[in-house]
Amino acid sequence: MLGPGDGDGALVSAIKQRYKENKEGQMNSLFYLYIKGEDKEVSGHIDLAARIQSENFLPYLTGKKDLVPKARDLTYLNWVTSKLRFGQTQNWEVIIQGTKVELKHREGFQVTVAPSAKRRWRHLKKKVAGEETVPEWISLNSGDKNIKINCLDVITKND
């Protein structure tokens, strides 16, 4: 089992904690990252399970490579060039209706990511019927005001 190391940052620790379950299909973790640097400013939603399946993940687990949004992720915005891209994975689909952007999970629920996502998310939680547990966004402290990390974990149903 992978566990956070002493020198790991918040993102590396979060990836390590979720790696096995995402690789084995027991969980789908959605990361929202906002990263502002001297020469770049990007944000996006990343399906961790899809990235694990499509890339060598060892550099991310060891901290040798930073997980950053890419144009092929679910959402991607380069704030400097105004490049905006939407994608989909086997776990998530992007639904755009006017200015409303939602991510629909394969198990049926949707997460509004723009506009006013917090208000709409609270509304969605109230609409969910039955005993389904609606996942909540977790905000991770990166220790850097120029890096924002949010994570949503979906425990998948074993059919």
DSSP file (Angstrom, degrees, kcal/mol; ACC not computed):
  #  RESIDUE AA STRUCTURE BP1 BP2  ACC     N-H-->O    O-->H-N    N-H-->O    O-->H-N    TCO  KAPPA ALPHA  PHI   PSI    X-CA   Y-CA   Z-CA
    1    1 A M              0   0    0      0, 0.0     2,-0.3     0, 0.0    16,-0.1   0.000 360.0 360.0 360.0 133.4    0.0    0.0    0.0
    2    2 A L        +     0   0    0     14,-0.3    18,-0.1    15,-0.0    17,-0.1  -0.642 360.0 179.5 -82.4 138.1    1.3    3.4   -0.9
    3    3 A G        -     0   0    0     -2,-0.3     2,-0.0    14,-0.0    13,-0.0  -0.942  36.8 -84.2-135.0 159.0    1.3    6.0    1.8
    4    4 A P        -     0   0    0      0, 0.0     2,-0.2     0, 0.0     9,-0.1  -0.352  44.0-139.9 -63.1 139.8    2.4    9.6    2.0
    5    5 A G    >   -     0   0    0      4,-0.1     3,-1.0     1,-0.1     8,-0.1  -0.491  25.4-102.6 -93.7 169.3    6.1   10.1    2.7
    6    6 A D  T 3  S+     0   0    0      1,-0.2    -1,-0.1    -2,-0.2     0, 0.0   0.872 120.2  39.9 -60.4 -39.9    7.6   12.7    5.0
    7    7 A G  T 3  S+     0   0    0      2,-0.0    -1,-0.2     0, 0.0     2,-0.1   0.397  88.3 120.7 -93.7   3.8    8.6   15.0    2.2
    8    8 A D    <   -     0   0    0     -3,-1.0     2,-0.1     1,-0.1    55,-0.0  -0.413  57.3-133.2 -71.5 140.7    5.5   14.6    0.0
    9    9 A G     >  -     0   0    0     -2,-0.1     4,-2.4     1,-0.1     5,-0.2  -0.275  35.5 -92.0 -78.7 176.1    3.4   17.6   -0.9
   10   10 A A  H  > S+     0   0    0    132,-0.2     4,-2.3     1,-0.2     5,-0.1   0.886 124.8  47.9 -59.7 -41.9   -0.3   17.6   -0.5
   11   11 A L  H  > S+     0   0    0      2,-0.2     4,-2.6     1,-0.2    -1,-0.2   0.931 111.9  47.5 -69.3 -45.3   -0.9   16.5   -4.1
   12   12 A V  H  > S+     0   0    0      1,-0.2     4,-2.6     2,-0.2    -2,-0.2   0.917 113.8  49.4 -61.3 -42.7    1.6   13.7   -4.1
   13   13 A S  H  X S+     0   0    0     -4,-2.4     4,-2.3     1,-0.2    -1,-0.2   0.918 111.3  49.1 -61.1 -43.9    0.2   12.4   -0.8
   14   14 A A  H  X S+     0   0    0     -4,-2.3     4,-1.2    -5,-0.2    -2,-0.2   0.898 111.6  49.0 -64.3 -40.6   -3.4   12.6   -2.2
   15   15 A I  H >X S+     0   0    0     -4,-2.6     4,-1.5     1,-0.2     3,-0.5   0.936 111.3  49.4 -63.9 -46.3   -2.4   10.7   -5.3
   16   16 A K  H 3X S+     0   0    0     -4,-2.6     4,-0.5     1,-0.2   -14,-0.3   0.895 108.9  52.8 -60.1 -40.9   -0.6    8.0   -3.3
   17   17 A Q  H 3< S+     0   0    0     -4,-2.3    -1,-0.2     1,-0.2     4,-0.2   0.781 120.4  33.0 -65.8 -26.6   -3.6    7.6   -1.0
   18   18 A R  H <X S+     0   0    0     -4,-1.2     4,-2.1    -3,-0.5     5,-0.2   0.503  92.7  94.2-107.8  -7.5   -5.9    7.0   -4.0
   19   19 A Y  H  X S+     0   0    0     -4,-1.5     4,-2.8    -3,-0.2     5,-0.2   0.924  84.9  44.8 -57.0 -56.1   -3.7    5.3   -6.5
   20   20 A K  H  X S+     0   0    0     -4,-0.5     4,-2.3     1,-0.2     6,-0.2   0.917 115.1  46.8 -59.9 -48.0   -4.5    1.6   -5.8
   21   21 A E  H  4>S+     0   0    0     -4,-0.2     5,-2.1     1,-0.2     6,-1.5   0.870 115.1  47.0 -64.9 -36.9   -8.3    2.0   -5.6
   22   22 A N  H ><5S+     0   0    0     -4,-2.1     3,-0.7     4,-0.2    -1,-0.2   0.895 112.4  49.7 -70.5 -39.9   -8.3    4.1   -8.8
   23   23 A K  H 3<5S+     0   0    0     -4,-2.8    -2,-0.2    -5,-0.2    -1,-0.2   0.875 114.2  45.3 -64.4 -37.9   -6.0    1.6  -10.6
   24   24 A E  T 3<5S-     0   0    0     -4,-2.3    -1,-0.2    -5,-0.2    -2,-0.2   0.455 114.2-115.1 -88.0  -1.1   -8.2   -1.3   -9.6
   25   25 A G  T < 5S+     0   0    0     -3,-0.7    -3,-0.2    -4,-0.4    -4,-0.1   0.617  84.8 116.5  80.6  12.4  -11.5    0.5  -10.5
   26   26 A Q  S   <S+     0   0    0     -5,-2.1   130,-1.9    -6,-0.2     2,-0.3   0.657  81.2  22.9 -84.5 -16.2  -12.8    0.6   -6.9
   27   27 A M  E     -A  155   0A   0     -6,-1.5     2,-0.5   128,-0.3    -2,-0.3  -0.991  60.4-151.6-147.4 149.3  -12.7    4.4   -6.9
   28   28 A N  E     -A  154   0A   0    126,-2.6   126,-2.3    -2,-0.3     2,-0.5  -0.971  19.8-163.8-122.0 113.9  -12.8    7.3   -9.4
   29   29 A S  E     -A  153   0A   0     -2,-0.5    19,-2.7   124,-0.2     2,-0.5  -0.840   3.1-160.6-101.0 132.9  -11.0   10.4   -8.1
   30   30 A L  E     -AB 152  47A   0    122,-2.9   122,-2.4    -2,-0.5     2,-0.5  -0.957   8.2-163.7-112.0 120.9  -11.6   13.7   -9.8
   31   31 A F  E     -AB 151  46A   0     15,-2.7    15,-3.3    -2,-0.5     2,-0.6  -0.894   8.6-161.4-106.3 133.8   -9.0   16.4   -9.2
   32   32 A Y  E     -AB 150  45A   0    118,-2.9   118,-2.4    -2,-0.5     2,-0.4  -0.974  19.3-175.8-107.2 122.2   -9.5   20.0   -9.8
   33   33 A L  E     -AB 149  44A   0     11,-2.5    11,-1.8    -2,-0.6     2,-0.4  -0.957  17.3-173.8-122.0 137.4   -6.1   21.8  -10.0
   34   34 A Y  E     -AB 148  43A   0    114,-2.1   114,-2.6    -2,-0.4     2,-0.5  -0.994  13.6-179.7-125.2 122.5   -5.4   25.5  -10.5
   35   35 A I  E     -AB 147  42A   0      7,-3.2     7,-2.4    -2,-0.4     2,-0.5  -0.981   8.2-175.4-131.0 122.8   -1.7   26.3  -10.9
   36   36 A K  E     + B   0  41A   0    110,-2.5     5,-0.3    -2,-0.5     2,-0.2  -0.973  15.8 158.9-120.8 122.4   -0.2   29.8  -11.4
   37   37 A G        -     0   0    0      3,-4.0    -2,-0.0    -2,-0.5   110,-0.0  -0.638  56.1 -85.0-126.8-173.6    3.4   30.2  -12.1
   38   38 A E  S    S+     0   0    0     -2,-0.2     3,-0.1     1,-0.2    -1,-0.0   0.891 126.8  20.1 -62.5 -39.8    5.7   32.8  -13.6
   39   39 A D  S    S+     0   0    0      1,-0.1     2,-0.3    -3,-0.0    -1,-0.2   0.345 125.6  42.6-115.1   5.1    5.1   31.6  -17.2
   40   40 A K        -     0   0    0     40,-0.0    -3,-4.0     2,-0.0     2,-0.3  -0.997  43.3-175.6-151.1 154.8    1.9   29.7  -16.9
   41   41 A E  E     +B   36   0A   0     -2,-0.3    38,-2.8    -5,-0.3    39,-0.7  -0.829  27.9 157.4-149.6 108.0   -1.6   29.7  -15.4
   42   42 A V  E     -BC  35  78A   0     -7,-2.4    -7,-3.2    -2,-0.3     2,-0.3  -0.915  15.5-179.6-132.9 156.1   -3.7   26.6  -16.0
   43   43 A S  E     +BC  34  77A   0     34,-1.9    34,-2.7    -2,-0.3     2,-0.3  -0.974  15.2 139.3-147.9 161.4   -6.6   24.9  -14.4
   44   44 A G  E     -BC  33  76A   0    -11,-1.8   -11,-2.5    -2,-0.3     2,-0.5  -0.936  46.9 -96.6 172.9 166.5   -8.6   21.8  -15.1
   45   45 A H  E     -BC  32  75A   0     30,-0.7    30,-1.2    -2,-0.3    29,-1.1  -0.904  36.4-163.0-103.9 127.3  -10.4   18.7  -13.9
   46   46 A I  E     -B   31   0A   0    -15,-3.3   -15,-2.7    -2,-0.5     2,-1.0  -0.946  17.4-142.9-117.5 126.8   -8.4   15.4  -14.1
   47   47 A D  E  >  -B   30   0A   0     -2,-0.5     4,-2.1   -17,-0.2   -17,-0.2  -0.793  16.8-162.7 -83.1 105.1   -9.9   11.9  -13.9
   48   48 A L  H  > S+     0   0    0    -19,-2.7     4,-2.6    -2,-1.0     5,-0.2   0.896  85.7  54.0 -60.8 -42.3   -7.1   10.2  -11.9
   49   49 A A  H  > S+     0   0    0    -20,-0.5     4,-1.8     1,-0.2    -1,-0.2   0.901 109.7  47.9 -60.4 -41.0   -8.2    6.7  -12.9
   50   50 A A  H  > S+     0   0    0      2,-0.2     4,-1.3     1,-0.2    -1,-0.2   0.900 112.0  49.1 -66.9 -40.8   -8.0    7.6  -16.6
   51   51 A R  H  X S+     0   0    0     -4,-2.1     4,-1.5     1,-0.2     3,-0.3   0.903 108.7  53.4 -65.2 -40.2   -4.6    9.1  -16.2
   52   52 A I  H  < S+     0   0    0     -4,-2.6     5,-0.2     1,-0.2    -1,-0.2   0.890 110.6  47.7 -60.8 -39.2   -3.3    6.1  -14.3
   53   53 A Q  H  < S+     0   0    0     -4,-1.8    -1,-0.2    -5,-0.2    -2,-0.2   0.756 118.2  40.1 -73.1 -24.6   -4.5    3.8  -17.1
   54   54 A S  H  < S+     0   0    0     -4,-1.3     2,-0.3    -3,-0.3    -2,-0.2   0.539 113.6  44.5-105.9  -6.9   -2.9    6.0  -19.9
   55   55 A E  S  < S-     0   0    0     -4,-1.5     2,-0.7    -3,-0.2     3,-0.0  -0.918  84.6-100.6-135.7 159.1    0.5    7.0  -18.4
   56   56 A N        -     0   0    0     -2,-0.3     4,-0.2     1,-0.1    -3,-0.1  -0.736  39.1-170.0 -72.9 114.8    3.4    5.7  -16.5
   57   57 A F    >>  +     0   0    0     -2,-0.7     4,-2.1    -5,-0.2     3,-0.7   0.521  59.5  94.4 -93.4  -5.3    2.5    7.0  -13.0
   58   58 A L  H 3> S+     0   0    0      1,-0.2     4,-2.0     2,-0.2     6,-0.3   0.897  82.7  54.5 -55.2 -44.2    5.7    6.3  -11.2
   59   59 A P  H 34>S+     0   0    0      0, 0.0     6,-2.1     0, 0.0     5,-1.2   0.849 110.2  47.6 -60.9 -31.3    7.1    9.8  -11.7
   60   60 A Y  H <45S+     0   0    0     -3,-0.7     3,-0.5    -4,-0.2    -2,-0.2   0.891 111.3  50.5 -72.7 -39.3    3.9   11.3  -10.2
   61   61 A L  H  <5S+     0   0    0     -4,-2.1    -1,-0.2     1,-0.2    -3,-0.1   0.796 114.1  44.0 -69.7 -28.8    4.1    8.9   -7.2
   62   62 A T  T  <5S-     0   0    0     -4,-2.0    -1,-0.2    -5,-0.2    -2,-0.2   0.515 111.9-117.4 -93.5  -5.9    7.7    9.7   -6.5
   63   63 A G  T   5S+     0   0    0     -4,-0.5    -3,-0.2    -3,-0.5    -2,-0.1   0.552  83.2 119.2  81.9   7.0    7.2   13.5   -6.9
   64   64 A K  S   <S+     0   0    0     -5,-1.2     2,-0.4    -6,-0.3    -4,-0.2   0.723  78.3  36.0 -75.8 -20.9    9.6   13.6   -9.9
   65   65 A K  S    S-     0   0    0     -6,-2.1     2,-0.4    -7,-0.1    -2,-0.3  -0.996  83.0-130.6-133.9 137.3    6.8   14.8  -12.1
   66   66 A D        -     0   0    0     -2,-0.4     2,-0.7    -3,-0.1    -6,-0.1  -0.698  19.4-124.8 -89.2 137.1    4.0   17.2  -11.2
   67   67 A L        +     0   0    0     -2,-0.4    -1,-0.0    -7,-0.1   -56,-0.0  -0.718  44.0 166.0 -77.0 117.5    0.4   16.3  -12.0
   68   68 A V        -     0   0    0     -2,-0.7   -25,-0.1   -25,-0.0   -34,-0.0  -0.957  42.1 -91.5-132.3 151.4   -0.9   19.3  -14.1
   69   69 A P        -     0   0    0      0, 0.0     2,-0.3     0, 0.0     7,-0.1  -0.339  42.4-162.9 -61.1 141.4   -4.0   19.7  -16.2
   70   70 A K    >   -     0   0    0      5,-0.2     3,-2.2     1,-0.0     5,-0.1  -0.861  33.9-107.2-123.2 160.4   -3.6   18.9  -19.9
   71   71 A A  T 3  S+     0   0    0     -2,-0.3     5,-0.1     1,-0.3    -1,-0.0   0.716 118.5  58.0 -59.9 -21.0   -5.7   19.8  -22.9
   72   72 A R  T 3  S+     0   0    0      3,-0.1    -1,-0.3    15,-0.1    16,-0.2   0.449  87.5  99.7 -90.0  -0.1   -6.9   16.1  -23.1
   73   73 A D  S <  S-     0   0    0     -3,-2.2   -27,-0.2    14,-0.1     3,-0.1  -0.115  95.8 -89.6 -75.4-179.8   -8.3   16.1  -19.5
   74   74 A L  S    S+     0   0    0    -29,-1.1    13,-2.2     1,-0.2     2,-0.4   0.935 112.1   5.5 -59.6 -49.4  -12.0   16.6  -18.7
   75   75 A T  E    S+CD  45  86A   0    -30,-1.2   -30,-0.7    11,-0.2     2,-0.3  -0.986  71.0 177.3-132.8 148.1  -11.6   20.4  -18.5
   76   76 A Y  E     +CD  44  85A   0      9,-1.9     9,-2.4    -2,-0.4     2,-0.4  -0.964   3.8 178.3-150.8 130.6   -8.6   22.5  -19.3
   77   77 A L  E     -CD  43  84A   0    -34,-2.7   -34,-1.9    -2,-0.3     2,-0.8  -0.970  15.1-160.8-136.5 122.0   -8.1   26.2  -19.3
   78   78 A N  E  >> -CD  42  83A   0      5,-2.7     4,-1.8    -2,-0.4     5,-0.7  -0.903  10.4-163.4 -95.8 109.4   -4.9   28.0  -20.1
   79   79 A W  T  45S+     0   0    0    -38,-2.8    -1,-0.1    -2,-0.8   -37,-0.1   0.739  84.2  52.7 -68.9 -24.2   -5.5   31.4  -18.5
   80   80 A V  T  45S+     0   0    0    -39,-0.7    -1,-0.2     1,-0.1   -38,-0.1   0.926 123.1  25.1 -77.7 -46.6   -2.7   33.1  -20.4
   81   81 A T  T  45S-     0   0    0      2,-0.1    -2,-0.2     0, 0.0    -1,-0.1   0.517 100.0-126.3 -96.4  -6.0   -3.7   32.0  -24.0
   82   82 A S  T  <5 +     0   0    0     -4,-1.8     2,-0.5     1,-0.2    -3,-0.2   0.710  50.9 161.8  64.7  22.6   -7.4   31.5  -23.2
   83   83 A K  E   < -D   78   0A   0     -5,-0.7    -5,-2.7     2,-0.0     2,-0.4  -0.643  15.4-174.7 -75.9 122.0   -7.2   28.0  -24.6
   84   84 A L  E     +D   77   0A   0     -2,-0.5     2,-0.3    -7,-0.2    -7,-0.2  -0.979   5.9 173.0-123.3 129.3  -10.2   26.1  -23.3
   85   85 A R  E     -D   76   0A   0     -9,-2.4    -9,-1.9    -2,-0.4     2,-0.4  -0.979  14.5-162.9-136.8 147.8  -10.8   22.4  -23.9
   86   86 A F  E     +D   75   0A   0     -2,-0.3   -11,-0.2   -11,-0.2     2,-0.2  -0.970  17.3 165.8-126.4 145.9  -13.3   19.7  -22.8
   87   87 A G        -     0   0    0    -13,-2.2     7,-0.4    -2,-0.4     2,-0.3  -0.735  20.9-134.7-140.3-170.9  -12.8   16.0  -23.0
   88   88 A Q        -     0   0    0     -2,-0.2     2,-0.2   -16,-0.2     5,-0.2  -0.981   9.0-164.1-149.3 160.7  -14.3   12.8  -21.7
   89   89 A T        -     0   0    0      3,-2.7   -16,-0.0    -2,-0.3    -2,-0.0  -0.736  46.5 -91.1-131.1-179.2  -13.1    9.5  -20.2
   90   90 A Q  S    S+     0   0    0     -2,-0.2     3,-0.1     1,-0.2    16,-0.0   0.719 128.5  40.5 -68.7 -17.8  -14.8    6.1  -19.6
   91   91 A N  S    S+     0   0    0      1,-0.2    15,-2.1    14,-0.1     2,-0.4   0.761 118.7  37.6 -98.1 -30.2  -15.8    7.4  -16.1
   92   92 A W  E     -F  105   0B   0     13,-0.2    -3,-2.7    14,-0.1     2,-0.4  -0.945  55.2-166.4-132.2 144.6  -16.8   11.0  -16.8
   93   93 A E  E     -F  104   0B   0     11,-1.9    11,-3.2    -2,-0.4     2,-0.5  -0.984  21.3-132.3-126.4 140.0  -18.6   12.9  -19.6
   94   94 A V  E     -F  103   0B   0     -2,-0.4     2,-0.5    -7,-0.4     9,-0.2  -0.820  20.3-166.9 -94.2 127.6  -18.7   16.7  -20.0
   95   95 A I  E     -F  102   0B   0      7,-3.1     7,-2.8    -2,-0.5     2,-0.5  -0.969   1.7-168.5-116.8 124.7  -22.1   18.2  -20.6
   96   96 A I  E     +F  101   0B   0     -2,-0.5     2,-0.4     5,-0.2     5,-0.2  -0.961  12.3 171.0-118.1 123.4  -22.3   21.8  -21.7
   97   97 A Q  E >   -F  100   0B   0      3,-2.7     3,-2.1    -2,-0.5     2,-0.4  -0.889  68.9 -56.8-130.9 100.3  -25.6   23.7  -21.7
   98   98 A G  T 3  S-     0   0    0     -2,-0.4     0, 0.0     1,-0.3     0, 0.0  -0.535 121.6 -18.8  65.4-121.2  -25.1   27.4  -22.5
   99   99 A T  T 3  S+     0   0    0     -2,-0.4     2,-0.5    -3,-0.1    -1,-0.3   0.418 116.9 103.0 -95.8   0.7  -22.7   28.6  -19.8
  100  100 A K  E <   -F   97   0B   0     -3,-2.1    -3,-2.7    13,-0.0     2,-0.5  -0.736  50.9-171.6 -89.0 126.3  -23.4   25.7  -17.5
  101  101 A V  E     +FG  96 114B   0     13,-3.5    12,-2.9    -2,-0.5    13,-1.3  -0.979   7.5 177.0-119.9 125.0  -20.7   22.9  -17.5
  102  102 A E  E     -FG  95 112B   0     -7,-2.8    -7,-3.1    -2,-0.5     2,-0.6  -0.940  24.6-142.1-127.0 149.8  -21.3   19.7  -15.7
  103  103 A L  E     -FG  94 111B   0      8,-3.0     8,-2.6    -2,-0.3     2,-0.6  -0.960  19.6-157.0-108.4 121.6  -19.3   16.5  -15.3
  104  104 A K  E     -FG  93 110B   0    -11,-3.2   -11,-1.9    -2,-0.6     6,-0.2  -0.880   7.6-143.1-104.4 122.0  -21.5   13.4  -15.4
  105  105 A H  E >   -F   92   0B   0      4,-2.8     3,-2.4    -2,-0.6   -13,-0.2  -0.503  24.1-115.5 -79.9 151.6  -20.2   10.3  -13.8
  106  106 A R  T 3  S+     0   0    0    -15,-2.1    -1,-0.1     1,-0.3   -14,-0.1   0.696 114.4  63.1 -61.6 -18.9  -20.9    6.9  -15.4
  107  107 A E  T 3  S-     0   0    0    -16,-0.2    -1,-0.3     2,-0.1   -16,-0.0   0.337 122.4-100.4 -91.6   7.9  -23.0    5.9  -12.3
  108  108 A G  S <  S+     0   0    0     -3,-2.4    -2,-0.1     1,-0.3     2,-0.1   0.002  81.4 112.7 112.0 -30.0  -25.4    8.7  -13.0
  109  109 A F        -     0   0    0     -5,-0.1    -4,-2.8     1,-0.0     2,-0.3  -0.441  49.4-144.8 -83.0 158.1  -24.8   11.8  -10.8
  110  110 A Q  E     -G  104   0B   0     -6,-0.2     2,-0.5    -2,-0.1    -6,-0.2  -0.909   4.7-153.2-122.2 147.7  -23.6   15.1  -12.1
  111  111 A V  E     -G  103   0B   0     -8,-2.6    -8,-3.0    -2,-0.3     2,-0.5  -0.983  15.6-140.7-119.5 120.2  -21.3   17.7  -10.7
  112  112 A T  E     +G  102   0B   0     -2,-0.5   -10,-0.3   -10,-0.2     9,-0.1  -0.695  23.4 174.4 -80.1 126.4  -21.7   21.3  -11.8
  113  113 A V  E     +     0   0B   0    -12,-2.9     4,-0.3    -2,-0.5   -11,-0.2   0.579  54.4  59.0-110.0 -14.0  -18.3   22.9  -12.3
  114  114 A A  E    S+G  101   0B   0    -13,-1.3   -13,-3.5     1,-0.3    -1,-0.4  -0.890  91.6  18.7-167.0 142.3  -19.4   26.3  -13.8
  115  115 A P  S    S-     0   0    0      0, 0.0    -1,-0.3     0, 0.0     5,-0.2   0.740 130.7 -15.3 -87.5 175.1  -21.0   28.7  -13.1
  116  116 A S  S  > S+     0   0    0     -3,-0.1     4,-2.1     1,-0.1     5,-0.2   0.848  74.0 173.9  38.7  55.6  -21.8   29.0   -9.3
  117  117 A A  H  >  +     0   0    0     -4,-0.3     4,-2.7     1,-0.2    -5,-0.2   0.850  69.1  56.7 -60.3 -38.2  -20.8   25.4   -8.7
  118  118 A K  H  > S+     0   0    0      2,-0.2     4,-2.1     1,-0.2    -1,-0.2   0.937 109.4  45.0 -61.9 -46.2  -21.1   25.6   -4.9
  119  119 A R  H  > S+     0   0    0      1,-0.2     4,-1.9     2,-0.2    -1,-0.2   0.936 116.3  45.8 -63.1 -45.9  -24.7   26.7   -5.0
  120  120 A R  H  X S+     0   0    0     -4,-2.1     4,-2.6     1,-0.2    -1,-0.2   0.857 109.7  55.1 -67.6 -34.1  -25.6   24.1   -7.6
  121  121 A W  H  X S+     0   0    0     -4,-2.7     4,-2.4    -5,-0.2    -1,-0.2   0.914 107.7  49.1 -65.4 -42.0  -23.7   21.3   -5.8
  122  122 A R  H  X S+     0   0    0     -4,-2.1     4,-1.5     1,-0.2    -1,-0.2   0.905 112.0  49.9 -61.3 -40.4  -25.7   22.0   -2.6
  123  123 A H  H  X S+     0   0    0     -4,-1.9     4,-1.3     1,-0.2    -2,-0.2   0.910 109.2  51.4 -64.0 -42.7  -28.9   21.9   -4.7
  124  124 A L  H  X S+     0   0    0     -4,-2.6     4,-1.3     1,-0.2     3,-0.4   0.908 105.7  55.2 -60.6 -43.2  -27.8   18.5   -6.2
  125  125 A K  H  < S+     0   0    0     -4,-2.4     3,-0.3     1,-0.2    -1,-0.2   0.878 107.8  49.4 -59.7 -37.1  -27.2   17.0   -2.8
  126  126 A K  H  < S+     0   0    0     -4,-1.5    -1,-0.2     1,-0.2    -2,-0.2   0.793 109.4  53.0 -71.6 -27.2  -30.7   17.9   -1.8
  127  127 A K  H  < S+     0   0    0     -4,-1.3     2,-0.2    -3,-0.4    -1,-0.2   0.701  80.7 106.0 -81.7 -20.5  -32.1   16.3   -5.0
  128  128 A V     <  -     0   0    0     -4,-1.3     2,-0.2    -3,-0.3     6,-0.1  -0.431  59.2-155.1 -67.8 125.4  -30.4   13.0   -4.6
  129  129 A A    >   +     0   0    0     -2,-0.2     3,-0.7     2,-0.0    -2,-0.1  -0.528  47.4  18.2 -98.3 165.4  -33.0   10.4   -3.5
  130  130 A G  T 3  S-     0   0    0      1,-0.2    -2,-0.0    -2,-0.2     0, 0.0  -0.302 109.2 -48.7  77.4-159.4  -32.6    7.1   -1.7
  131  131 A E  T 3  S+     0   0    0      2,-0.1    -1,-0.2    -2,-0.0     2,-0.1   0.177  85.7 136.4-101.7  15.9  -29.6    6.1    0.4
  132  132 A E    <   -     0   0    0     -3,-0.7     2,-0.6     1,-0.1    -4,-0.0  -0.380  53.4-130.8 -62.7 139.5  -26.9    7.0   -2.2
  133  133 A T        -     0   0    0     -2,-0.1    -1,-0.1     0, 0.0    -2,-0.1  -0.850  15.5-145.6 -94.0 122.4  -24.0    8.8   -0.7
  134  134 A V        -     0   0    0     -2,-0.6    20,-0.0    -9,-0.1    -9,-0.0  -0.777  21.3-123.6 -88.9 123.6  -23.2   11.9   -2.6
  135  135 A P        -     0   0    0      0, 0.0     2,-0.3     0, 0.0    19,-0.1  -0.280  22.3-142.0 -66.4 153.0  -19.4   12.6   -2.7
  136  136 A E        -     0   0    0     17,-0.2    17,-0.5    15,-0.0     2,-0.2  -0.881  18.9-107.6-115.3 146.5  -18.1   15.9   -1.4
  137  137 A W  E     -E  152   0A   0     -2,-0.3     2,-0.5    15,-0.1    15,-0.2  -0.521  30.2-150.8 -68.3 137.4  -15.2   18.0   -2.7
  138  138 A I  E     -E  151   0A   0     13,-3.3    13,-2.6    -2,-0.2     2,-0.6  -0.961   4.6-146.2-111.2 126.6  -12.2   17.9   -0.4
  139  139 A S  E     -E  150   0A   0     -2,-0.5     2,-0.4    11,-0.2    11,-0.2  -0.838  14.1-155.0 -94.7 123.9  -10.0   21.0   -0.5
  140  140 A L  E     -E  149   0A   0      9,-2.7     2,-0.8    -2,-0.6     9,-0.7  -0.810  15.9-125.3-100.9 138.0   -6.3   20.1    0.0
  141  141 A N        -     0   0    0     -2,-0.4  -131,-0.2     1,-0.2     7,-0.1  -0.719  25.0-178.4 -84.3 110.9   -3.9   22.6    1.5
  142  142 A S        -     0   0    0     -2,-0.8  -132,-0.2     5,-0.4    -1,-0.2   0.667  37.5-128.2 -81.9 -17.0   -1.0   23.0   -1.0
  143  143 A G  S    S+     0   0    0      1,-0.1     2,-0.4     4,-0.1    -2,-0.1   0.542  83.8  92.1  78.5   5.7    0.9   25.4    1.2
  144  144 A D    >   -     0   0    0      3,-0.4     3,-2.0     1,-0.1    -2,-0.2  -0.987  68.8-148.5-136.3 122.8    1.1   27.7   -1.9
  145  145 A K  T 3  S+     0   0    0     -2,-0.4    -1,-0.1     1,-0.3    -2,-0.0   0.682  99.8  59.5 -65.0 -16.1   -1.5   30.4   -2.7
  146  146 A N  T 3  S+     0   0    0      1,-0.1  -110,-2.5  -110,-0.1     2,-0.4   0.373  98.9  65.4 -93.1   3.9   -0.8   29.9   -6.4
  147  147 A I  E <   -A   35   0A   0     -3,-2.0     2,-0.4  -112,-0.2    -5,-0.4  -0.975  61.1-175.5-130.5 119.2   -1.8   26.2   -6.3
  148  148 A K  E     -A   34   0A   0   -114,-2.6  -114,-2.1    -2,-0.4     2,-0.4  -0.947   4.0-172.9-114.0 133.6   -5.4   25.1   -5.5
  149  149 A I  E     +AE  33 140A   0     -9,-0.7    -9,-2.7    -2,-0.4     2,-0.4  -0.985   7.9 171.3-130.6 122.2   -6.2   21.4   -5.2
  150  150 A N  E     -AE  32 139A   0   -118,-2.4  -118,-2.9    -2,-0.4     2,-0.4  -0.972  10.5-167.0-125.9 146.3   -9.7   20.0   -4.8
  151  151 A C  E     -AE  31 138A   0    -13,-2.6   -13,-3.3    -2,-0.4     2,-0.4  -0.993  11.1-168.6-137.0 140.2  -10.6   16.3   -4.9
  152  152 A L  E     -AE  30 137A   0   -122,-2.4  -122,-2.9    -2,-0.4     2,-0.5  -0.993  13.3-157.7-127.4 122.3  -13.8   14.4   -5.3
  153  153 A D  E     -A   29   0A   0    -17,-0.5     2,-0.6    -2,-0.4  -124,-0.2  -0.885   4.5-166.7-107.5 128.2  -13.8   10.6   -4.6
  154  154 A V  E     -A   28   0A   0   -126,-2.3  -126,-2.6    -2,-0.5     2,-0.6  -0.956  13.6-146.2-113.3 116.8  -16.4    8.3   -6.0
  155  155 A I  E     -A   27   0A   0     -2,-0.6  -128,-0.3  -128,-0.2     2,-0.1  -0.724  26.6-135.8 -79.1 122.0  -16.6    4.8   -4.7
  156  156 A T        -     0   0    0   -130,-1.9     2,-0.3    -2,-0.6    -1,-0.0  -0.445  13.2-110.4 -84.4 154.3  -17.6    2.7   -7.6
  157  157 A K        -     0   0    0     -2,-0.1     2,-0.9     1,-0.0    -1,-0.1  -0.628  23.4-135.0 -81.4 136.2  -20.2    0.0   -7.4
  158  158 A N              0   0    0     -2,-0.3    -1,-0.0     1,-0.1  -132,-0.0  -0.829 360.0 360.0 -94.2 109.3  -18.9   -3.6   -7.8
  159  159 A D              0   0    0     -2,-0.9    -1,-0.1     0, 0.0    -2,-0.0   0.460 360.0 360.0 -81.0 360.0  -21.3   -5.3  -10.2
